[in-house]
Amino acid sequence: MARKTRNMSNTLARQFRVRDGHGFSLAACPTRAAEACGLDKKTGKRLLKERIRRLSQLQAVLYANGTWSVLIVLQALDAGGKDGVIKHVMSGINPQGVSVTSFKQPGPVELSHGYLWREHLAAPAAGRIGIFNRSHYEEVLVTRVHPELLDHECLPPSLRKKPTFWQDRYEDIIHFEQYMARQGTVVLKFFLHLSKEEQRKRFLRRIDHRTKNWKFSPADIHERQYWDAYQNAYEEAIRRTAGPDAPWFVVPADQKWFERLVVIEAIIDALEKLRLKMPASDPAMEAEMEKARRQLEAEAPPAPNHAVH
């Protein structure tokens, strides 16, 4: 039974991977899928703990090699669970090897640069895992739903009015992600696919439970009225930018434990494909370590004399 569960886990994320966006339909993607995958909450939570340990091992090897890096892009509608994914999936990771960047509404400095500028600055260094909590995709999601936001960007009017404006942005994103991949960054993009009914319930919990009040924002309720527009924008973005160098994972997000399990499986799968090993020390370093060993052993205090008088 354990082996069966492990095999199921190894292929879990691939069920929700989109490597070719041609003909992609968001409406065809489930927001709840644990039962269809043969998993219950108790098993899923146990499996998540096991896989956190595996991810920790892989991250240590990634860090030690210092060549490849991983970029994790998290996108979701409000209450989709991005913060929870970061908290639980990365709970066993060495903090030195992970960076999290939360991309808020751009300020004057960001708006005076191209929209990919701050993503370049936040990209993970070699050997590290970088997480984008929201990302460059906001520029084909929020601005697509609210095009008036483009008024604040320092864009020449002639370029903004081009008929191919949005297509140009999709192409820029594709080129950016291809560039990252060619530099040794594994790009994994996750859309946490939440149902409108589950979002409603989560918003109510934020209102009804005092400990969750801090999560509530009136802006979330305002944006909810654009639900259909956001669904269309996400579908178009995934359709236009899914590719082998930077696949999307459309993760069922109504069950938080299942959502987190799918995300961690996708990361583990990608890291295992790199087939990294701990770097071997060179002969000169081994000689230095042996010299150091002898020196440290020679400094050991003498054993106490327990002779009886």
ABEGO torsion letter per residue (X at the ends): XAAAAAAAAAAAAAAABBABABGBBAAABBABAAAAAGBBAAAAAAAAAAAAAAAAAAAAAAAAAGABBBBBBBBBBBGAGAAAAAAAAAAABBAAABBBBBBBBBBAAAAABBAAAAAAAABBBBGBBBBBBEBAAAAAAAAAABAAAAAABBBBAAAAABAAAAAAAAAAAAAAAAAAAAAGBBBBBBBBBBBAAAAAAAAAAAAABAAAAAABBAAAAAAAAAAAAAAAAAAAAAAAABBAABBBBBBBAABAAAAAAAAAAAAAAAAAAAGBBBBBBBAAAAAAAAAAAAAAAAABBBBBBABBX
